[in-house]
């Protein structure tokens, strides 16, 4: 099996479909990556529509916390 890492080169924007913020050093943050984006807005919602995270910087990332606490393992929606 050969695992290929996604390259984030023009004209691509990479936004992971999942992450595991468990502190093991792998996939602990959710972050948009691109070399062509100058402006960005993205937001994460829980299943009830409550905003968990909001960013307007390509350097921003979500660590799976809301108001300083870890959020439960669930499915969250996002908009970008």
N, C-alpha and C positions, 0 to 999 in steps of 0.2 A: 504494500500500500504506500503510495506517495502522497503526502499531504502538501498542498500548495497554499501558501499564504497569499491572501488577496493583495494585489498591488494597487496602490492608490495613486495612479498617475492620470494625466489628462486623458479623456474628459470625465473621469469617474469621481463619484462621491461614494464613500463607503460608510454605511451605518449598520452595525451589527444587529442581528435579529434576536440576540440574547446575550446575557452575561451572568456571572456568578460572583457576586460581591461577598465572598466568604473569607477574605483575608489570606488566601493561599498564594497570592502574587500572580495568578493567571486569570484573565478575564474579570478582574475586580471592578472595572469601571466601564461605563457605557459612554462612548465618545464618537462623534462624527469626525471623519477624516477626509480631507480633500486638499489638493494643491491649487485648485482653480476657484474656490469660493472666497469671496471677499466679505459678504454679509450672510448671516444665517440666523434663523430663529427656529428653535425646536422646543417641544414641551412634552412631558410625560404625564399621563393621567392614570388613576386607578380605575377599577371597573365601575365605580359609582360616579365617575366624572370629576373627582377631586384632583386638582393639579398637584403633582408630587414634585415636579422639577421643571424649571424653565431656563432657557439660555439664549443668548444672542451673540455668542462668540464661538468661533470655530475651535478655540482652545478649551472651552467648557466641557465638563464631563459630569455624569451622575454616578455617585458611589453607592446608590441603593438606599439612601437615607432620606427621611422626611422629618423635618424639625428636629434633627439630631439623632433620631432613632432609626434602626434598621426597619425597613418595610418587610411585610411577610412575603414569602415565596408565592407569587401569583402571576397572572398574566396582566401586563400593563399596556395601555395603548399609547401611541406617540403620534405626533404631528410635526412635520418639518416642511 
